[in-house]
Amino acid sequence: MTMSLRRPVWALHVLVVGLALHNLVMSQLYRAGMHGAALSVVAAWKDVLLLGSLVALLVAYGRVPRPSSLVDWLALAFAGFVVLYAVIPQSVLGGGATHRGVLYALRHDLLPVEAHFLGRGLRLTTAERSSVCRTVLATAAGVAAVGILDVYLVSLGWWRQSAGWFSAQLGLVYNGLSGLPENFVFNEGGGVIYRRLTSTFLSPLATSYLLLVALFFVPLRRRRWAPPLAALLFVALLLTHTRAALLGLVVGLLVLAALRRSAFPLVLAVGVVVIGFAFVKVYGHVAPRAHFTRAELKIQEDNARLHPETSNDATSANESSTSEHFRSFRDGARSAIHHPWGFGLGNAGVTAARTHVTIEAGESTYTELAVETGVLGSLVFVAWSLALFARVRRVAWLAAALAAVLFVGLQTDVIGIPWVAVVVWALAGSVVAAGARGARAGAPVTSLRQE
């Protein structure tokens, strides 16, 4: 089979680029006057393309391919938990999700499974996989460059005019920054705020995780253009002021050092720790300054009175954002322990926030899955993730990227970032498929390295 509608390798390239641009395009369409159902239909392009690609592969094969490894069976088992908890009535589980929330959560939870089987079904050749990697790097370079230009040249006031997309279209209520997510800026206290790089994702977190993943795709010592590209991505990552991504980069580099039995990634990890700590400490001296409006400042002062114990020092364990992440993880874990059978889909994270129901767990991928699909469902996801890591470990750069993503999943809903879910799980699925073919043919999995 060649690259065609029946074997849509092109769709993976479209998803890599399109998912990186999605939020920016949707927000500007909203700003141009497209609202409600019309914009929701346009925004569904990614779901239609992904599902359409899977259907095209089924048609091409003429049958449903049989799972060929423990990884595939665990992926299907996790998908089974998700579907089961989507159809069990909320009243039985004690949840309060709406039908719309269940559908949102179903799409959210199944995304890595769909991406995995897309990668499995495409059966990428080495040349095709290298082409996808180049698309990833070109996309990341564009996101980094646009983000750096935006954070220094575009005012926060201009972005406040796009806040309606978050509130009216997505249903996300943010009060502290005139409708924009509060993490658009770093608040140092005293009414002084600093822009964070948000780029086309309109989110410092999502942007930082794209950059985190892409850094492992850079063939640092094999191409002349690689060091300047890595420097661009790393500078943009620093400007997102996302400490979890920096820690994830360190974890991934340590995994890379162990898998390759090389000291070079270890040296890079030490450099990331030193530079990252220093940059976070002096962020106020390099980041562009902005200001709260009077109404925003009043809200910030009220919040400060409610949480007087928090710090504005980004390197402190008691910093407000860090404290919030710890508190969110603790509360989600407590909900899962006290309600181990789960509340059903739609009762966690952004999905619950968008549908205005009680958020039983937030932010952490694992606690969110535990309250939606039960502790057992979350453990199946963890088992699938570990089995997937074991299968791709000989493709060291991809295994390191997967390890970094799974690490940041402790404090972030990482599968809720479609770009990350599609890129990482689709490429991992392609490695699983190639490994299965290689095992049958007697070829080593190490032949799957990035060229």
C-alpha positions as CSV (number, residue, x, y, z in Angstrom):
1,M,0.0,0.0,0.0
2,T,1.2,3.5,-0.8
3,M,0.4,6.8,0.9
4,S,-3.2,7.4,-0.1
5,L,-6.7,7.7,1.2
6,R,-6.5,4.0,2.1
7,R,-3.3,4.4,4.0
8,P,-3.5,8.0,5.2
9,V,0.1,8.7,6.4
10,W,-0.6,12.3,5.2
11,A,-3.3,12.6,7.9
12,L,-0.6,12.2,10.6
13,H,1.3,15.2,9.1
14,V,-1.9,17.2,9.0
15,L,-2.7,16.4,12.7
16,V,0.9,17.3,13.8
17,V,0.6,20.8,12.2
18,G,-3.1,21.3,12.6
19,L,-3.3,20.5,16.3
20,A,-0.5,23.0,17.0
21,L,-2.5,25.7,15.3
22,H,-6.0,24.7,16.4
23,N,-6.5,26.9,19.5
24,L,-5.2,30.0,17.7
25,V,-7.3,29.5,14.7
26,M,-10.5,28.7,16.7
27,S,-10.0,31.8,18.9
28,Q,-9.6,34.1,16.0
29,L,-12.6,32.6,14.2
30,Y,-14.6,33.3,17.3
31,R,-13.2,36.8,17.3
32,A,-14.3,37.2,13.7
33,G,-17.9,36.4,14.6
34,M,-18.2,32.6,14.2
35,H,-19.8,31.3,17.5
36,G,-21.7,28.4,18.9
37,A,-22.5,25.3,16.9
38,A,-20.9,26.6,13.7
39,L,-17.5,26.9,15.4
40,S,-18.0,23.6,17.2
41,V,-18.5,21.9,13.8
42,V,-15.3,23.5,12.5
43,A,-13.4,22.6,15.7
44,A,-14.4,18.9,15.2
45,W,-12.1,18.6,12.1
46,K,-9.4,16.8,14.2
47,D,-11.9,14.2,15.5
48,V,-13.3,13.6,12.0
49,L,-9.8,13.2,10.5
50,L,-8.6,10.8,13.2
51,L,-11.7,8.6,13.1
52,G,-11.8,8.8,9.3
53,S,-8.2,7.6,9.1
54,L,-8.9,4.7,11.4
55,V,-11.9,3.7,9.2
56,A,-9.8,4.0,6.1
57,L,-7.3,1.6,7.6
58,L,-10.0,-0.9,8.5
59,V,-11.3,-0.7,4.9
60,A,-7.8,-1.1,3.5
61,Y,-7.2,-4.3,5.6
62,G,-10.7,-5.6,5.0
63,R,-10.9,-6.8,8.6
64,V,-10.2,-5.7,12.1
65,P,-6.5,-6.5,12.8
66,R,-6.0,-8.8,15.7
67,P,-4.0,-7.5,18.7
68,S,-0.5,-8.8,18.4
69,S,1.0,-8.0,21.8
70,L,0.3,-7.3,25.5
71,V,0.5,-3.5,24.6
72,D,-2.4,-3.8,22.3
73,W,-4.5,-5.9,24.7
74,L,-3.9,-3.4,27.5
75,A,-4.9,-0.5,25.2
76,L,-8.1,-2.3,24.4
77,A,-8.7,-3.1,28.1
78,F,-8.3,0.6,29.0
79,A,-10.7,1.5,26.1
80,G,-13.1,-1.0,27.5
81,F,-13.1,0.6,30.9
82,V,-13.7,4.0,29.3
83,V,-16.6,2.8,27.2
84,L,-18.1,0.9,30.2
85,Y,-18.0,4.0,32.4
86,A,-19.5,6.0,29.7
87,V,-22.7,3.8,29.5
88,I,-23.1,3.1,33.3
89,P,-25.7,5.6,34.5
90,Q,-24.2,8.5,36.5
91,S,-26.8,7.9,39.3
92,V,-25.4,4.4,39.9
93,L,-21.8,5.7,40.3
94,G,-22.7,8.9,42.3
95,G,-21.5,11.2,39.5
96,G,-23.2,14.3,38.2
97,A,-21.9,14.6,34.7
98,T,-24.1,15.7,31.9
99,H,-24.6,13.8,28.6
100,R,-22.4,16.4,26.9
101,G,-19.7,16.0,29.6
102,V,-19.7,12.2,29.1
103,L,-19.2,12.7,25.3
104,Y,-16.4,15.2,25.9
105,A,-14.7,12.8,28.4
106,L,-15.1,9.8,26.0
107,R,-13.3,11.7,23.3
108,H,-10.7,12.8,25.7
109,D,-9.9,9.4,27.3
110,L,-9.9,7.5,24.1
111,L,-7.6,9.8,22.2
112,P,-4.3,8.0,23.1
113,V,-5.9,4.7,22.2
114,E,-7.0,6.0,18.8
115,A,-3.6,7.5,18.2
116,H,-1.9,4.2,19.2
117,F,-3.9,2.2,16.8
118,L,-3.5,4.8,14.1
119,G,0.3,4.4,14.4
120,R,-0.1,0.6,14.5
121,G,-2.3,0.6,11.4
122,L,-0.2,3.0,9.3
123,R,2.8,0.7,9.5
124,L,5.2,3.5,8.9
125,T,8.4,2.8,7.0
126,T,11.7,4.2,8.4
127,A,11.5,6.9,5.7
128,E,7.9,7.8,6.6
129,R,8.7,7.9,10.3
130,S,11.7,10.2,9.6
131,S,9.4,12.4,7.6
132,V,6.9,12.6,10.5
133,C,9.8,13.5,12.8
134,R,10.8,16.4,10.5
135,T,7.2,17.6,10.5
136,V,7.2,17.6,14.3
137,L,10.5,19.6,14.4
138,A,9.3,22.1,11.8
139,T,6.1,22.6,13.7
140,A,7.9,23.0,17.0
141,A,10.3,25.5,15.5
142,G,7.3,27.5,14.2
143,V,5.5,27.3,17.6
144,A,8.7,28.5,19.3
145,A,9.4,31.4,16.9
146,V,5.8,32.6,16.9
147,G,5.7,32.3,20.7
148,I,8.8,34.4,21.2
149,L,7.6,37.1,18.8
150,D,4.2,37.1,20.4
151,V,5.4,37.3,24.0
152,Y,7.6,40.4,23.3
153,L,5.6,42.2,20.6
154,V,1.9,41.5,21.2
155,S,0.3,43.2,24.2
156,L,-1.7,41.4,26.8
157,G,-4.6,43.8,26.1
158,W,-4.8,42.5,22.5
159,W,-5.2,38.9,23.9
160,R,-7.9,40.0,26.3
161,Q,-10.1,40.6,23.3
162,S,-10.0,36.9,22.5
163,A,-11.1,35.9,26.0
164,G,-14.7,35.2,24.9
165,W,-13.5,32.0,23.1
166,F,-12.6,30.5,26.5
167,S,-15.7,31.6,28.3
168,A,-18.6,31.8,25.8
169,Q,-17.4,29.0,23.4
170,L,-15.6,26.6,25.7
171,G,-17.5,27.3,28.9
172,L,-14.4,27.9,30.9
173,V,-14.8,30.6,33.5
174,Y,-11.7,32.6,34.4
175,N,-12.0,35.7,36.6
176,G,-8.5,36.9,37.4
177,L,-7.4,38.1,33.9
178,S,-10.6,39.4,32.3
179,G,-11.6,36.0,31.0
180,L,-8.1,34.8,30.0
181,P,-6.6,31.8,31.8
182,E,-4.6,33.1,34.7
183,N,-1.6,31.2,33.6
184,F,-1.1,33.6,30.7
185,V,1.0,35.5,33.1
186,F,3.3,35.0,36.1
187,N,2.2,37.0,39.1
188,E,5.1,38.2,41.2
189,G,2.8,40.1,43.6
190,G,2.3,43.8,44.1
191,G,0.3,44.2,40.9
192,V,3.3,43.3,38.7
193,I,2.8,40.5,36.2
194,Y,5.0,39.0,33.5
195,R,3.9,37.4,30.2
196,R,4.5,33.7,29.7
197,L,5.0,32.3,26.3
198,T,1.7,30.8,25.1
199,S,2.2,30.8,21.4
200,T,-0.4,29.2,19.1
201,F,-1.8,26.9,21.9
202,L,-2.8,30.0,23.9
203,S,-1.4,28.1,26.9
204,P,2.0,28.0,28.4
205,L,1.5,24.5,29.6
206,A,0.4,22.9,26.3
207,T,3.2,24.9,24.4
208,S,5.8,23.8,26.9
209,Y,4.8,20.1,26.5
210,L,5.0,20.3,22.7
211,L,8.5,21.8,23.1
212,L,9.4,19.2,25.7
213,V,8.5,16.3,23.3
214,A,10.1,17.9,20.3
215,L,13.4,18.4,22.0
216,F,13.8,14.6,22.1
217,F,13.3,14.5,18.3
218,V,16.3,16.7,17.6
219,P,19.3,14.6,16.3
220,L,21.6,16.8,18.3
221,R,25.0,15.3,17.3
222,R,24.1,14.2,13.8
223,R,23.0,17.4,11.9
224,R,24.5,20.9,11.7
225,W,21.2,22.5,12.1
226,A,20.3,20.5,15.2
227,P,22.1,22.6,17.9
228,P,20.5,26.0,16.8
229,L,17.1,24.3,16.6
230,A,17.5,22.8,20.1
231,A,18.6,26.2,21.4
232,L,15.5,27.8,19.9
233,L,13.1,25.2,21.4
234,F,14.8,25.4,24.8
235,V,14.7,29.2,25.0
236,A,11.0,29.1,24.1
237,L,10.5,26.4,26.8
238,L,12.2,28.6,29.4
239,L,9.9,31.5,28.4
240,T,6.8,29.4,29.1
241,H,7.9,29.4,32.7
242,T,6.6,25.8,33.2
243,R,8.7,24.1,35.8
244,A,7.0,20.7,35.3
245,A,8.2,20.7,31.7
246,L,11.8,21.5,32.8
247,L,11.6,18.7,35.3
248,G,10.1,16.4,32.6
249,L,13.0,17.3,30.3
250,V,15.5,16.3,33.1
251,V,13.7,13.0,33.7
252,G,13.6,12.2,29.9
253,L,17.3,13.0,29.6
254,L,18.1,10.7,32.5
255,V,16.1,7.9,30.8
256,L,18.0,8.6,27.6
257,A,21.3,8.4,29.4
258,A,20.4,5.1,30.9
259,L,19.0,3.6,27.7
260,R,22.0,4.7,25.6
261,R,24.5,4.2,28.4
262,S,25.9,7.6,27.5
263,A,27.1,10.4,29.7
264,F,26.1,13.1,27.1
265,P,22.4,13.2,28.0
266,L,23.4,13.2,31.7
267,V,25.5,16.4,31.1
268,L,22.6,17.9,29.3
269,A,20.3,17.1,32.3
270,V,22.7,18.9,34.7
271,G,22.7,21.9,32.3
272,V,18.9,22.0,32.2
273,V,18.8,21.9,36.0
274,V,21.3,24.8,36.4
275,I,19.9,27.0,33.6
276,G,16.3,26.2,34.4
277,F,16.7,27.1,38.1
278,A,18.6,30.3,37.2
279,F,16.1,31.4,34.5
280,V,13.0,30.8,36.8
281,K,14.8,32.8,39.5
282,V,15.5,35.8,37.3
283,Y,12.3,35.5,35.1
284,G,11.1,39.0,36.1
285,H,14.3,40.5,34.6
286,V,13.9,38.9,31.1
287,A,10.2,38.5,30.6
288,P,8.0,41.3,29.3
289,R,6.1,43.1,32.0
290,A,2.3,43.7,31.9
291,H,-0.2,45.1,34.3
292,F,-3.6,44.1,35.9
293,T,-6.6,46.2,35.2
294,R,-8.2,47.7,38.3
295,A,-10.9,45.0,38.3
296,E,-8.3,42.3,38.0
297,L,-6.2,43.7,40.7
298,K,-9.2,43.7,43.1
299,I,-9.7,40.0,42.4
300,Q,-6.0,39.3,43.0
301,E,-6.0,41.1,46.3
302,D,-9.1,39.1,47.4
303,N,-7.3,35.8,46.4
304,A,-4.2,36.9,48.3
305,R,-6.2,37.4,51.5
306,L,-7.8,33.9,51.1
307,H,-4.3,32.3,50.8
308,P,-1.9,34.4,52.8
309,E,0.4,31.4,53.4
310,T,1.5,31.1,49.7
311,S,4.7,32.6,48.2
312,N,5.4,34.4,45.0
313,D,8.9,32.9,44.7
314,A,8.8,30.5,41.8
315,T,11.6,28.4,43.3
316,S,9.7,27.9,46.5
317,A,7.8,24.7,47.3
318,N,5.2,27.1,48.9
319,E,4.7,29.1,45.7
320,S,1.0,29.6,44.9
321,S,0.9,27.6,41.6
322,T,3.0,24.8,43.1
323,S,0.7,24.7,46.2
324,E,-2.3,24.5,44.0
325,H,-0.9,21.6,42.0
326,F,-0.1,19.7,45.2
327,R,-3.5,20.4,46.6
328,S,-5.2,19.3,43.4
329,F,-3.3,16.1,43.3
330,R,-3.9,15.4,47.0
331,D,-7.7,16.1,46.6
332,G,-8.0,13.9,43.5
333,A,-6.1,11.0,45.2
334,R,-8.3,11.3,48.2
335,S,-11.5,11.2,46.0
336,A,-10.1,8.1,44.2
337,I,-9.3,6.3,47.5
338,H,-12.7,7.1,49.1
339,H,-14.6,6.3,45.9
340,P,-12.4,3.6,44.2
341,W,-15.2,2.4,41.8
342,G,-15.2,5.9,40.1
343,F,-17.8,8.5,39.4
344,G,-18.1,7.9,35.7
345,L,-16.9,9.9,32.7
346,G,-17.2,13.7,32.8
347,N,-16.6,14.3,36.5
348,A,-13.0,15.4,36.3
349,G,-10.7,18.1,35.0
350,V,-11.5,20.5,32.2
351,T,-14.5,18.4,31.1
352,A,-16.2,18.9,34.5
353,A,-15.3,22.6,34.5
354,R,-16.7,23.1,31.0
355,T,-20.0,21.4,31.9
356,H,-20.2,23.1,35.3
357,V,-20.4,20.0,37.5
358,T,-18.4,19.1,40.6
359,I,-14.8,18.5,39.8
360,E,-13.9,15.3,41.6
361,A,-10.2,15.4,40.4
362,G,-8.2,17.9,38.4
363,E,-5.0,18.3,36.5
364,S,-3.2,14.9,37.1
365,T,-3.9,12.4,34.4
366,Y,-3.8,9.5,36.8
367,T,-6.2,10.9,39.4
368,E,-8.6,12.1,36.7
369,L,-8.7,8.7,35.2
370,A,-9.1,7.1,38.6
371,V,-12.3,9.2,39.4
372,E,-13.7,8.7,35.9
373,T,-13.0,5.0,35.3
374,G,-12.3,3.8,38.8
375,V,-8.9,3.0,40.4
376,L,-8.7,-0.2,38.4
377,G,-9.2,1.7,35.1
378,S,-6.4,4.1,36.0
379,L,-4.1,1.2,36.9
380,V,-4.8,-0.4,33.5
381,F,-3.8,2.9,31.9
382,V,-0.6,2.9,34.0
383,A,0.1,-0.8,33.0
384,W,-0.5,0.0,29.4
385,S,1.9,3.0,29.6
386,L,4.7,0.9,31.2
387,A,4.2,-1.9,28.7
388,L,4.4,0.7,25.9
389,F,7.6,2.1,27.3
390,A,9.1,-1.4,27.5
391,R,8.3,-2.0,23.9
392,V,9.8,1.3,22.6
393,R,12.8,1.5,24.9
394,R,15.2,0.5,22.1
395,V,14.1,3.6,20.2
396,A,15.7,5.6,23.0
397,W,14.7,9.1,21.9
398,L,11.0,8.1,21.7
399,A,11.1,6.2,25.0
400,A,12.7,9.3,26.6
401,A,9.9,11.5,25.2
402,L,7.2,9.0,26.5
403,A,8.8,8.8,29.9
404,A,8.9,12.7,30.1
405,V,5.2,12.9,29.2
406,L,4.2,10.2,31.7
407,F,6.1,12.1,34.4
408,V,4.4,15.4,33.7
409,G,1.1,13.5,33.7
410,L,1.5,13.4,37.5
411,Q,0.5,17.1,37.7
412,T,-1.0,17.7,34.3
413,D,-3.8,16.2,32.2
414,V,-1.3,15.4,29.5
415,I,-3.6,13.3,27.4
416,G,-5.9,16.3,27.3
417,I,-3.4,18.0,25.1
418,P,-4.3,16.5,21.7
419,W,-1.0,17.3,20.0
420,V,1.0,15.4,22.7
421,A,-1.4,12.4,22.7
422,V,-1.5,12.0,18.9
423,V,2.3,12.5,18.3
424,V,3.7,10.4,21.2
425,W,1.1,7.6,21.1
426,A,0.9,7.3,17.3
427,L,4.7,7.1,16.9
428,A,4.9,4.6,19.8
429,G,2.2,2.6,18.1
430,S,4.2,2.6,14.9
431,V,7.2,1.3,16.7
432,V,5.1,-1.5,18.3
433,A,3.9,-2.5,14.8
434,A,7.4,-2.4,13.3
435,G,8.7,-4.4,16.2
436,A,6.1,-7.1,15.7
437,R,7.0,-7.3,12.0
438,G,10.7,-7.3,12.8
439,A,10.2,-10.1,15.3
440,R,8.4,-12.2,12.7
441,A,11.1,-11.5,10.2
442,G,14.0,-11.9,12.7
443,A,15.0,-8.2,12.4
444,P,16.0,-6.1,15.4
445,V,13.8,-3.4,16.8
446,T,16.8,-1.1,16.9
447,S,16.5,-0.6,13.2
448,L,13.7,1.8,13.9
449,R,16.0,4.6,15.0
450,Q,15.3,8.1,13.7
451,E,17.4,8.8,10.6
